[in-house]
Amino acid sequence: MIIKNKQINLILAPLSEVTNISFRILCREHGADLAFLPFINVNALVMTDKITWGWIKDSEREHKPRAIQLFGSDAELFKKSAKIISENKLFDIIDINAACPASKILDEGAGGALLVEPYRLREIVRGVKDNFNGVVSVKIRLGLKRNSVSEIADAIGSIVDFATVHGRTVKQGYSGKSDWDAIFEAKKLFNCPIVGNGDICSINDYLGVKDKADAVMIGRAALKNPLLFNEIKSGRKSDDKKRATACLSWACKNEKSLRLLKRFCTCFVSGLTGSREMKERINRCKSVAETKLYVKKVIVSLQGK
Ligand SMILES: Cc1cc2nc3c(=O)[nH]c(=O)nc-3n(C[C@H](O)[C@H](O)[C@H](O)COP(=O)(O)O)c2cc1C
């Protein structure tokens, strides 16, 4: 699909507390055409919460077009957020989260809970569109407990600029498989491009689904292999050891938070011989310095092999 004159085929999924600015830049440098500042609470944005605004300001370093994902349940707060983003020219795309399955979020009437109230979701989308001079998208699942894509499409299919569909219901969480036939059906119901999402982990997975949607979004697999986007584009898988070496070196150079350093490094060693022991060892580290020291030893051993 084309957004802001740019061809968008491969998108890094929003992964809250993971896809920070440096990881988004890494993926975009390796072939992701778009990424999102994930899961920003409209209330926190409007109330000028310091941490939230730190993430927003950090995003100025990202490639264009720049995208933010908002969540909440109050249409007025969505409108105010859209206006602030528009007036300050902060992002080119606003994505509305109607997919999150976390019970805390559902209890607030936000995320996936919006799927059972398509006309409330429509009010939110309308409010964002009217107050934002840019592209407005929505991220949905197939429904809350059952497939209700047609009702959702009736409500918002003609007013959003694109919709991302994760091919599971909210109730499914991450169990089962993403239903790409249902994603293909959604393409016929929505009057806009559809981004398909769920369980794309390899070049072959991508080749099996690329004709079912207008673009493909990749989450968990990109966390293990941020080079996957370019692998898909070139049709060539990178060497596991070289990929792990490059990604671990990136983490040591860029990540300052112990939680994320461990998260990235444990993901990057996935699939290597001895990865279980490496993950256990990384998880036992008590500081950033200790983690980096160990990871640098892993890098040396990978280079020596
Ligand atoms: C750790 C984690 C955090 C996530 N955070 C978000 C989020 O902030 N917003 C969102 O729309 N989806 C979020 N998701 C869902 C992903 O964007 C994606 O829809 C899902 O992982 C399926 O795609 P995949 O199989 O390629 O991972 C999250 C998933 C994970 C595993």
The ligand as an SDF file (V2000), in Angstrom:
LIG
                    3D

 31 33  0  0  0  0  0  0  0  0999 V2000
    5.1750   -8.1100   24.1260 C   0  0  0  0  0  0  0  0  0  0  0  0
    4.0580   -7.7060   23.2130 C   0  0  0  0  0  0  0  0  0  0  0  0
    3.5860   -6.4030   23.2540 C   0  0  0  0  0  0  0  0  0  0  0  0
    2.5500   -6.0070   22.3990 C   0  0  0  0  0  0  0  0  0  0  0  0
    2.1140   -4.7120   22.4330 N   0  0  0  0  0  0  0  0  0  0  0  0
    1.1680   -4.3060   21.5570 C   0  0  0  0  0  0  0  0  0  0  0  0
    0.7810   -2.9400   21.4890 C   0  0  0  0  0  0  0  0  0  0  0  0
    1.2800   -2.0930   22.2200 O   0  0  0  0  0  0  0  0  0  0  0  0
   -0.1590   -2.6070   20.5790 N   0  0  0  0  0  0  0  0  0  0  0  0
   -0.7310   -3.5110   19.7320 C   0  0  0  0  0  0  0  0  0  0  0  0
   -1.5790   -3.1480   18.9110 O   0  0  0  0  0  0  0  0  0  0  0  0
   -0.3720   -4.7990   19.7640 N   0  0  0  0  0  0  0  0  0  0  0  0
    0.5680   -5.2090   20.6360 C   0  0  0  0  0  0  0  0  0  0  0  0
    0.9850   -6.5100   20.6090 N   0  0  0  0  0  0  0  0  0  0  0  0
    0.4660   -7.4090   19.5580 C   0  0  0  0  0  0  0  0  0  0  0  0
    1.3830   -7.3620   18.3300 C   0  0  0  0  0  0  0  0  0  0  0  0
    1.4010   -6.0740   17.7670 O   0  0  0  0  0  0  0  0  0  0  0  0
    0.9090   -8.3580   17.2460 C   0  0  0  0  0  0  0  0  0  0  0  0
   -0.3950   -8.0190   16.8540 O   0  0  0  0  0  0  0  0  0  0  0  0
    0.9340   -9.7970   17.7410 C   0  0  0  0  0  0  0  0  0  0  0  0
    2.1330  -10.0840   18.4360 O   0  0  0  0  0  0  0  0  0  0  0  0
    0.7640  -10.7970   16.5730 C   0  0  0  0  0  0  0  0  0  0  0  0
    1.7930  -10.6190   15.6170 O   0  0  0  0  0  0  0  0  0  0  0  0
    3.1010  -11.5820   15.5710 P   0  0  0  0  0  0  0  0  0  0  0  0
    2.5980  -13.0090   15.4850 O   0  0  0  0  0  0  0  0  0  0  0  0
    3.8370  -11.1510   14.3350 O   0  0  0  0  0  0  0  0  0  0  0  0
    3.8530  -11.3470   16.8340 O   0  0  0  0  0  0  0  0  0  0  0  0
    1.9690   -6.9360   21.4880 C   0  0  0  0  0  0  0  0  0  0  0  0
    2.4480   -8.2610   21.4650 C   0  0  0  0  0  0  0  0  0  0  0  0
    3.4830   -8.6430   22.3000 C   0  0  0  0  0  0  0  0  0  0  0  0
    3.9820  -10.0640   22.2300 C   0  0  0  0  0  0  0  0  0  0  0  0
  1  2  1  0
  2  3  1  0
  2 30  2  0
  3  4  2  0
  4  5  1  0
  4 28  1  0
  5  6  2  0
  6  7  1  0
  6 13  1  0
  7  8  2  0
  7  9  1  0
  9 10  1  0
 10 11  2  0
 10 12  1  0
 12 13  2  0
 13 14  1  0
 14 15  1  0
 14 28  1  0
 15 16  1  0
 16 17  1  0
 16 18  1  0
 18 19  1  0
 18 20  1  0
 20 21  1  0
 20 22  1  0
 22 23  1  0
 23 24  1  0
 24 25  2  0
 24 26  1  0
 24 27  1  0
 28 29  2  0
 29 30  1  0
 30 31  1  0
M  END
$$$$
